[in-house]
Amino acid sequence: MSIKEIWKAANPKGHLLTAISFLIPIVCGAGFIIAIGMGLGGTVQDTLVLGQFDLWQALATMGAKALGLLPVVIAIGISGSIAGKPGIAPGFVVGLAANAISAGFIGGMIGGYISGYIALAIIKNVKVPSWARGLMPTLIVPFFASLISCLIMVYIIGAPIGIFTDALTSFLRSMGTSSNLLLGAVIGALCIVDFGGPINKTCFAFVLTLQAQGVNEPITALQLVNTATPIGFGLAYFIGKLLRKNIYNNEEVETLKSAVPMGIVNIVEGAIPIVMNDIVRGITAAAIGGACGGAITMVYGADATVPFGGVLMIPTMSQPMAGVMALLVNILVTGVVYAVIKKDVPRDVIINNDSEEEDIDLDDIKIS
């Protein structure tokens, strides 16, 4: 087999996207918990000693502890995607090993691949007597895959991963204004072009890796773009009215009523029906707005300490006004661009909200 065929059969990209799909709900849940806790005055504690913490400290701490296990979650997702249920335990153990040696999110991803492919190799190549076949998925595969992958993580790849992540962190922290502007614009545009699809998930994995090293601005840029874009499409409705344009039909207006509140709490998928009705213009407006919002986030240092939460992220920033400014610019640019480039919707699909009657086309009237 050629290298291309081996790569296709291994399907590393597919396994990563599957793992990120499992990861995102955990990020959302833990992100909301820590955002609420920190937004209402809580601080993250090392341990929760009974009688020495309040509700907001409890929320902030629980959310932080959950987010601290993301290398474990990504390792489980990748390993389980590769080898099925027998890959879950090895992924869990190698993810813990990555955390223990400070290999971070990158270590969790690489460890997931290692444990998953080792587990798969054992399943396919190790032959056992018939009486031991029932032990394969519950004992033999998890034990040997966990042992081998953890030894590889601790003694072989852990140190190089640590060196790489430290170098990447140092490089990002040393970037100037122009480099930050460019990086923010690229992240802001790429993360929104497919509205939660593979490109968005790839960007998410990258910026989550950076946050694990203490660089919070990139993931803040991504999440603020996700928050601002649906709101920007809502703003476009009113800008269109000012321009005397009908840019949405009645069904799209109803969609906006749920998409905008979803956007406020960082759920971008509510805007997908709007974009699907005019893909080129919708993606163009979202990408331009996202690039502007992402650039401002990076340049002015909006640095939310949580990877999810929408407007709830703002109280966790060291410079909240930078986050507010990035949101407002992103919303305004997305709304203006979409309202300007969007074509009029034909009048016969617009419903008059006052009379709740459809406009009548005189050509359809027949006089007998």
N, C-alpha and C positions, 0 to 999 in steps of 0.2 A: 504493500500500500504506500502511496505517496504521502508526503507530509500534509498536503491539503486534505486528503481523504481521512487521515488519522485525526486531524483537527476537527473535521466535520463530524466524524463519528464520536469524538470525545464531547463535542458540543459544550465547551466551557462557558460561552456567552449565555446559552439557554439556561444552564444551571445557575449562573449568577443572577439572571433576571428572575428566575423562580424564587431564589433565596431572598432577593430584595422585595418581592411581592409578599413573602411571609414577614419580612422585617418591618415594612412600612406600618402595618397596624400596631405593632409594638412601639415603634417610634411615636406614632400618633397618641396612643394611650398614655405612655410615659411622658411624652412632651406636654400634653395637656395638664397632667397631674403636677409636674414640676413648674409649669408656667403659672398655674393658678396659685400654687404655694408661694413661689417667689414674688409673684405680682401683688400678693396680699401681705407681704412682709416676712415671709418665712425664709430661713436660711438652711442650707444643706448641712446636716450633722454627720459626723463619722459614725456614731451609733445613737440609737434612740433609747435613752435610759428612762424608764417609767417614772413619770412625775416631773421630768425635767425638759419637756418639750410641749409646744402647743400644736394645734391642728395644722397650721400653715407650715411649720417646721417639719411635721410628719409628712405632709404632701410633698414638699420640696425634697426631702430625703428619699422617700420611696421612689419618686420619679428619677432622681439622680442615680440611685442604685440600679434601677432597671436599665437606664441608658448606659450605665457602665458595663452591662453585660451584652452590649450589641456585638462585640467580636464573637461571643459565644453563639449568639443567635444566627449571625451570618454563616458561621462555620457549620452549625446544625443544618441550616437551609441548604447550603451547597452540598454537603455530604449526603444528606437525605435525598436530595434531588438526583444525585449520581447513583447511589446504591440502594435507595428505598429505605424501609424501616431498619435494616441492619446497619445503615450508615448513620443513624441518628445518635447513638451512643458515642461512637468514635468522634463525630463532629462536636458533640458536647464536651468531651474530655479534651480534645485538642484546642477547642476554643478557650477553655479554662487555662490551658497551658500557655496560650498566646497572651492572655491577660496577665498571667503570673510573671512572665518575662518581659512585660511591657512591649510586646510586639504590636499591640493595638489592633485597629480594624483591618489593616493590611495583613497582619499575621493571622487574624481570624479567617479572612478570605482564602489565603494560601493554605492554611491548615485544613480548611473545609475541602479543598480540592484534593489535598494529599490523603486525608482520611477516607474520603469518598472513593477515590480510585483504588486505594489499597483494599478497602472493603469489597469493592466490585471484583478486584482481581482474586481475592480469596474465594468469593462466591463462585466464580467461574472456573477456577483452576484447582482448588483444593477438593480432593475426593475423600469422603469419609465413609465408614461402614453404614449400612442401612439403619442400625440402631442409633447412630449419632446424628442422623440428618436433622432431627428435630432440634438439636442443640446448635446447629449452624447459625440461624438468625438471632438466637437469644444469648449464646455464650461464645462460641468459637469465633465468629466474625467480629462481634463487638470487642472482645478481649484482644485479639491479635491486631486488629486494625487500630484500636486505641493505643496499644503499647508501641507499635511501630511508628505511628504518626506523631505521637508525643515525643518520642526520642528524637525523631527528625526535627521537630519544632524546637526543642530545647537545645540540642547539641549541634545542629547543622545550620538551620535557616534563621533562627531567632536573632542572632547577632547581626547578620547582614540586613535584616529587615529593620532592626533598631537603628542602625547607621543610616539607612536610606531615609527613614521617616524623620530622623533628626536633621538630615541635610535638607530635605524638602521643607521642613518647618522653618529652618533658618533662612532659606532662600525666599520663602514667601514673606517672612517678617522683614526682610531687608529690601523689598521691592519699593520703588519710588511711586510717585503719584500717577505718572503716565502708565506704568505697568499695572498698577491697581485698577486704573480706569479700564484698561483693555481687558484684564482678566474678569472684572465685574461685568463688562458688557458681553463677553463671550458666555459666561455662566448664565447671565440673565436671559440671553437670546436662546441658547441651546436648551435650557431646562424647560422651556415653554412651547417649543415648536411642535411637540407631539402630545402635549397635554396628558402627561402621566404615562407615556409609552416608553419604549426601550431607551431612547435618548435621554429622557428625563430620569429614568432609573439609573443609567450610567453616570450622569452628572451627580445624582444623589449619592451614589456610592463614593464618588471622588470627594465631594465636599464633606461627607460624613467622616471619611478618613482624615481629612484635615482637621475637623473639629475634635476628633479623638486626640490630636496632637496639640490642642489648645488654640487653633486658628479658627475663630468663630465667624469671621466676616463672609467667607464663601457660602456657607450653608445658610447664613442669614439672607444673603442675596437671593439664593434660590427660593427660600420660603416666602420672602416678601414679594417676589414676582408671582408666585402661586396665589398669594393673597390678593394682590392688586389687580390681576388680569380680569377675573370675573366682575370686579367692581368697575373696572374700566369699561367693560362692555355695557354695564348698566349706565354709566355716565354718557356713553355714546348715544343712548336713546334721547337724552335731553339736549345734547349738542346737535343731534340731527334735527330736532324740533326747531332749534334756533336757526338752523340753516334751511329750514322749510323742506326737509327731506323726510321721507318715510322709510327708515332703514330696517325696520323689523315688522314682520307680520304678526298677527294676533297670537299665534302659537309661540313665537319667539319672545314676545312680551311676557307671556305667562311663564316661560322658562326662566327669564331674568328674575322673576319674583322669588325663585328658589336659588338661582345661581349666585346672586349677589350675597345673600346671607351665608351661603356655603363658603364663598370666597373669604368672608370676614374671618372665618375660623380655619382658613387655609385648606379648603377643599376645592381644587380647581376643576374637577371633573364636571361640575354643574354647568360649565360654559361650553362643554363639548357639543351639545345640540346646536348652539348658536354658530360655532365654527364650522360644523359639518355642512351647514346650509350655504356657506360661502368660504370654502377652505382657504383659497389663496389670500383673500383679503383678511380673513380672520387671523391666520397665522402671521401674515405680514404685520398687522397692527400689534398683535401680542408680542412678536419678536422685537419690534422697534421699542415698544414700551418696556419690555423686559430688559433690553440692553441698557436703556437709560436708567431704569431703577437699579439694576445690578451695578452699574458703574458708580452711581452715587453711594450705594451701600459700601462698596469697597473703598472709595476715595475718602469718605467722611467717617468711616469706621463704625458703622452699625454692627454691633457684635453680640447678638443674642446668645445667651448661654444654653438655650434649649433648641432642639432641631425641629420644632413644630409648635403650632399654636396660633398662627395668624396674628391678630392685633395683640393677643396675650403675650407675644414675644417681647413687645416693646418695653414693659417694665423691667425685663431682665437685662437690658442693654446698659452698658456704661455711658452711652451717649444716646438716650432715647430720641432726641430731636433729629438725629441723623436717620434713624429708622422711619420716623414720621415723614421726613422730607423725601426719602426714597420712595415710600408708599405713595405720597401725593403726586410726585412727578410721574411715577409709573402709571398710576390711574389716569392722570390727565393726558399723558402722551398716548396711551392706548385708546382712550375715549376719543380724542381729537382725530387721530389717524384713522380709526375705523369709521367715524362719522363722515370724514371727508372722502375716503376712497370707496365707501360702500355705495352701491347703486340703489336708486329708489325701488322699493317693493311696489308692484302693481297695485293700483287702488282697489281692484276687485277682490283682494284678499285682506284688506284692512277693514276692521270692524269699528264702527263709531261707538265709543264707549258711552256717549250720552244717550243715544237712542237705541243702542244694542241692535242695530239693523245694518245689513250689508249695503254698501253703495250699489246702486243699480246701474247696469250698463244699458243705455238706451237702445243699443243695437239688438239686445235680446228681447225687446218688447215687440210683440206681433199684434197688429190691429186687424181684427176679423171684420 
